[in-house]
Amino acid sequence: MIYADLHVHTNHSDGVCEIADVLAKAKEKGIKAIAITDHDTVDQFDEIREIGNKINIQVVKGVEMSCYDYDVFKKVHIVGLWLNENTPHIKKLCDKTLECRDNYHKDLIKELSQKGYDITYEDAKKYSKYSIVFKMNIFQALKEKYPNEMTKERYRELFASKTSKETDFKMGYIPVMKGIEAIKKDGGIAIIAHPCEYDNYNEIGKYVKYGLQGIEINHSKMKEIDYEKTLKLADKYNLAKSGGSDFHDPNLIEFGKFGLNKEQFEELKNWPRY
C-alpha cells in the first residue's frame, strides 16, 4: 500500500491543480505523507504546510531542480526533500533557471504563432498564476483554442520530443553538481528523479561522487526493468530510496499507485544527512 508520495506538482510550476486540490486528492486516495516538488521553486511551502495541517496529512518540504550533465548533454532532475525553512542556495540557482526558461518559452510561443497557431504569451500566462509560463501552460492555452487537435499525442509532438543541445543550453539548466550541493547546503536529501526518463543510469556513480544521496525506486514512468535497475543502484551505492507519482494532472495520473510504503518512508525520513 502506498503511504507516501514524494514527487508531486501543482500549478505553482507545471501542474494544473491548486495546492489545496492536490492535497485533498492525495488524502482521498489514502496518502499519509506527501512532498510537493514543484519545478525550481520552494516559495509556496507555507501554504502547503498550513493546508496539510488542516487536513491531517504529513507534508515534506521539497523541490525538483532542473539540472543538466554538460559532460554527456543530458537532462538530470534532482529532487530535494526535507529542506530547511530557508533555502537560499536553491533559490539563487532556481531563479536564474526560471528566468531562462520563461525567455525560451516566449520564443517558443512566437514560433508556434508563426506556424499558424493563434496564441500569445498572455494566453499562456493566465494558466500560470504563480510562476513563469511552462510548456504545460502553453498547451493549456492551445487546448482552449484548438480543443479537438490538442490531444496527449499532440502534446508529445509539440513539447515532449527530444530537444537539441542548443535548446537545452537556452533553458538555463543547473549543473548537476551545483544542484546537489545546493540541496545539501539547504538541509535536504538530494535524490535523482526518474533516471529512466533521461537515461541517467550510467552517470549515477559520478553523481554519487558529487554527493547524491538517493534514487527514486518507484515512479509512474518506470517499467519493470527500471525497478530492477534502481534497486541495484541503490544497493551498490548505498542510496536512500524514494518514489512518487510525478502527479501533474488528475486526468493523466491518480494518487495511490506510486510512491513508498510506510516502512520505506520512515527509513528515508531517518536517512542521515551528510
PLY file of the C-alpha trace (Angstrom):
ply
format ascii 1.0
element vertex 274
property float x
property float y
property float z
element edge 273
property int vertex1
property int vertex2
end_header
0.00 0.00 0.00
1.28 3.47 -0.90
1.82 5.53 2.24
3.90 8.43 0.88
4.03 10.19 -2.49
7.23 12.23 -2.61
7.12 13.60 -6.15
4.12 15.83 -6.84
3.44 19.03 -8.80
0.91 21.86 -8.57
0.14 24.93 -10.66
2.99 26.71 -8.91
5.06 25.04 -11.65
3.78 22.82 -14.46
0.90 21.08 -12.71
-2.71 22.05 -13.35
-4.19 21.93 -9.82
-4.10 24.27 -6.85
-2.19 23.14 -3.76
-5.41 22.58 -1.78
-6.87 20.40 -4.54
-3.71 18.32 -4.85
-3.53 17.66 -1.13
-7.24 16.83 -0.99
-6.94 14.35 -3.87
-3.96 12.67 -2.19
-5.85 12.47 1.11
-8.86 10.88 -0.65
-6.60 8.14 -2.02
-5.20 7.31 1.41
-1.84 9.06 1.10
-0.49 9.87 4.57
2.63 11.84 3.61
3.34 13.98 0.57
6.10 16.15 -0.88
5.10 18.81 -3.38
8.21 19.11 -5.50
7.38 21.88 -7.93
10.00 22.64 -10.53
12.60 25.13 -9.39
10.51 26.84 -6.72
10.13 26.48 -2.94
8.26 29.72 -2.21
4.88 28.03 -1.66
5.67 25.83 1.34
3.90 27.97 3.95
0.61 27.34 2.14
1.39 23.63 1.74
2.14 23.26 5.46
-0.97 25.20 6.51
-3.31 23.12 4.37
-1.53 19.89 5.28
-2.05 20.62 8.96
-5.74 21.36 8.40
-6.47 18.07 6.66
-4.03 16.00 8.72
-1.64 14.90 6.00
2.10 14.96 6.66
3.93 17.32 4.32
7.61 17.29 3.39
9.28 20.40 2.01
10.62 19.58 -1.41
11.73 20.81 -4.81
12.61 19.33 -8.19
15.63 21.08 -9.67
16.11 21.15 -13.43
19.73 20.10 -13.73
21.98 19.14 -16.64
25.04 16.99 -17.17
27.15 19.09 -19.51
29.64 16.22 -19.94
27.13 13.97 -21.72
24.46 16.55 -22.66
21.62 15.02 -20.68
18.89 16.48 -18.50
19.01 15.33 -14.90
16.24 16.09 -12.42
17.28 16.22 -8.80
14.62 16.17 -6.08
15.42 17.71 -2.72
13.42 16.54 0.31
13.22 17.70 3.95
14.62 21.11 3.09
15.32 23.79 5.68
12.87 26.58 6.40
15.12 28.91 4.38
16.68 27.69 1.14
18.89 30.50 -0.21
21.24 28.25 -2.19
18.41 26.53 -4.05
16.53 29.76 -4.68
19.55 31.54 -6.18
20.09 28.80 -8.74
16.42 28.20 -9.50
15.51 31.86 -10.00
18.06 32.03 -12.82
16.71 28.84 -14.38
13.14 30.15 -14.25
14.19 33.38 -15.96
15.91 31.48 -18.78
13.01 29.05 -19.15
10.50 31.88 -19.37
12.50 33.64 -22.07
12.76 30.41 -24.06
9.02 29.81 -23.82
8.35 33.35 -25.07
10.39 32.44 -28.16
8.58 29.11 -28.44
5.21 30.87 -28.45
6.43 33.14 -31.25
7.45 30.05 -33.25
4.04 28.47 -32.72
2.39 31.70 -33.83
4.49 31.72 -36.99
3.32 28.16 -37.66
-0.27 29.34 -37.66
-1.35 28.86 -34.06
-3.31 31.79 -32.64
-1.51 32.12 -29.32
0.24 34.82 -27.29
2.29 34.82 -24.12
-0.67 36.37 -22.29
-2.88 33.44 -23.37
-0.50 31.03 -21.66
0.23 33.23 -18.64
-3.38 33.16 -17.47
-2.85 29.46 -16.73
0.22 30.26 -14.61
-0.87 32.49 -11.75
2.13 31.94 -9.53
5.20 31.49 -11.69
6.59 31.70 -15.20
4.96 30.12 -18.23
5.72 26.40 -18.54
5.14 24.15 -21.54
2.01 22.81 -19.88
0.58 26.34 -19.77
1.25 26.84 -23.48
-0.53 23.56 -24.14
-3.46 24.61 -21.94
-3.80 27.80 -23.97
-3.65 25.87 -27.23
-6.19 23.39 -25.94
-8.60 26.22 -25.18
-8.42 27.40 -28.80
-7.95 24.04 -30.52
-9.77 21.54 -28.27
-10.04 18.76 -30.84
-6.45 18.97 -32.06
-4.67 19.17 -28.72
-4.52 15.52 -27.67
-1.93 13.80 -25.47
-0.18 12.68 -28.65
-0.10 16.23 -29.99
1.38 17.44 -26.71
4.22 14.95 -27.08
4.79 16.05 -30.69
4.94 19.73 -29.78
6.66 19.66 -26.41
7.97 16.27 -25.34
10.21 15.30 -28.24
13.97 15.04 -27.77
15.41 18.55 -27.54
18.62 19.78 -29.13
21.71 20.79 -27.20
21.08 24.36 -28.37
17.63 24.32 -26.80
18.93 22.74 -23.60
21.55 25.47 -23.26
18.89 28.19 -23.57
16.92 26.74 -20.67
19.45 27.71 -18.03
19.63 24.24 -16.51
21.69 23.93 -13.35
24.89 21.84 -13.44
24.21 18.59 -11.58
26.97 19.10 -9.06
25.71 22.57 -8.15
22.13 21.32 -7.78
23.17 18.53 -5.43
25.39 20.88 -3.43
22.58 23.45 -3.06
20.10 20.88 -1.77
22.57 19.61 0.80
23.56 23.12 1.89
19.87 23.84 2.43
19.48 20.79 4.66
17.85 18.36 2.23
18.41 14.90 0.83
19.47 15.04 -2.84
17.68 12.35 -4.87
17.86 11.61 -8.58
14.36 11.57 -10.06
13.17 9.07 -12.68
16.62 8.14 -14.09
14.83 6.13 -16.76
13.36 9.25 -18.37
16.67 10.83 -19.36
18.77 7.64 -19.35
20.89 8.76 -16.41
21.82 5.28 -15.21
25.43 5.26 -16.42
26.20 8.57 -14.74
24.84 7.82 -11.27
28.24 6.73 -9.94
29.60 10.14 -10.90
26.70 11.90 -9.19
27.35 9.91 -6.02
30.83 11.43 -6.02
29.14 14.84 -6.29
27.17 14.00 -3.13
24.00 12.37 -4.47
22.20 10.65 -1.58
19.16 8.95 -3.07
17.34 7.50 -6.06
13.69 7.06 -6.96
12.82 3.37 -6.98
9.11 3.78 -7.67
7.77 6.23 -10.26
4.97 6.40 -12.80
7.35 6.43 -15.78
9.23 3.31 -14.72
8.97 -0.06 -16.46
9.75 -3.43 -14.90
13.41 -3.25 -15.90
13.72 0.16 -14.24
12.55 -1.18 -10.89
15.36 -3.72 -11.05
17.97 -1.18 -12.13
17.14 1.40 -9.48
17.16 -1.12 -6.66
20.54 -2.49 -7.78
21.98 1.02 -7.95
20.56 1.87 -4.53
22.28 -1.17 -3.07
25.52 -0.62 -4.98
25.96 2.98 -3.87
24.07 2.84 -0.56
21.49 5.33 -1.78
18.31 6.30 0.03
15.18 5.02 -1.72
12.44 7.45 -2.67
9.48 7.49 -5.03
6.32 9.17 -6.18
3.73 9.56 -8.86
5.05 12.72 -10.56
1.46 13.92 -10.41
0.67 16.88 -12.67
-2.88 16.38 -13.90
-5.67 14.19 -12.45
-6.69 13.26 -15.99
-3.28 11.69 -16.55
-2.42 10.02 -13.25
-4.00 9.12 -9.91
-2.59 9.10 -6.42
-2.11 5.83 -4.61
-0.30 3.85 -7.30
3.27 5.12 -6.98
5.43 6.03 -4.01
6.65 4.41 -0.80
5.11 2.18 1.83
5.28 3.28 5.45
8.46 1.36 6.25
10.26 2.80 3.24
9.09 6.29 4.11
10.31 6.06 7.70
13.68 4.76 6.50
14.03 7.68 4.10
12.85 10.19 6.70
15.55 9.00 9.10
18.29 8.80 6.46
21.45 10.51 7.73
22.21 13.94 6.28
25.84 14.28 5.33
0 1
1 2
2 3
3 4
4 5
5 6
6 7
7 8
8 9
9 10
10 11
11 12
12 13
13 14
14 15
15 16
16 17
17 18
18 19
19 20
20 21
21 22
22 23
23 24
24 25
25 26
26 27
27 28
28 29
29 30
30 31
31 32
32 33
33 34
34 35
35 36
36 37
37 38
38 39
39 40
40 41
41 42
42 43
43 44
44 45
45 46
46 47
47 48
48 49
49 50
50 51
51 52
52 53
53 54
54 55
55 56
56 57
57 58
58 59
59 60
60 61
61 62
62 63
63 64
64 65
65 66
66 67
67 68
68 69
69 70
70 71
71 72
72 73
73 74
74 75
75 76
76 77
77 78
78 79
79 80
80 81
81 82
82 83
83 84
84 85
85 86
86 87
87 88
88 89
89 90
90 91
91 92
92 93
93 94
94 95
95 96
96 97
97 98
98 99
99 100
100 101
101 102
102 103
103 104
104 105
105 106
106 107
107 108
108 109
109 110
110 111
111 112
112 113
113 114
114 115
115 116
116 117
117 118
118 119
119 120
120 121
121 122
122 123
123 124
124 125
125 126
126 127
127 128
128 129
129 130
130 131
131 132
132 133
133 134
134 135
135 136
136 137
137 138
138 139
139 140
140 141
141 142
142 143
143 144
144 145
145 146
146 147
147 148
148 149
149 150
150 151
151 152
152 153
153 154
154 155
155 156
156 157
157 158
158 159
159 160
160 161
161 162
162 163
163 164
164 165
165 166
166 167
167 168
168 169
169 170
170 171
171 172
172 173
173 174
174 175
175 176
176 177
177 178
178 179
179 180
180 181
181 182
182 183
183 184
184 185
185 186
186 187
187 188
188 189
189 190
190 191
191 192
192 193
193 194
194 195
195 196
196 197
197 198
198 199
199 200
200 201
201 202
202 203
203 204
204 205
205 206
206 207
207 208
208 209
209 210
210 211
211 212
212 213
213 214
214 215
215 216
216 217
217 218
218 219
219 220
220 221
221 222
222 223
223 224
224 225
225 226
226 227
227 228
228 229
229 230
230 231
231 232
232 233
233 234
234 235
235 236
236 237
237 238
238 239
239 240
240 241
241 242
242 243
243 244
244 245
245 246
246 247
247 248
248 249
249 250
250 251
251 252
252 253
253 254
254 255
255 256
256 257
257 258
258 259
259 260
260 261
261 262
262 263
263 264
264 265
265 266
266 267
267 268
268 269
269 270
270 271
271 272
272 273
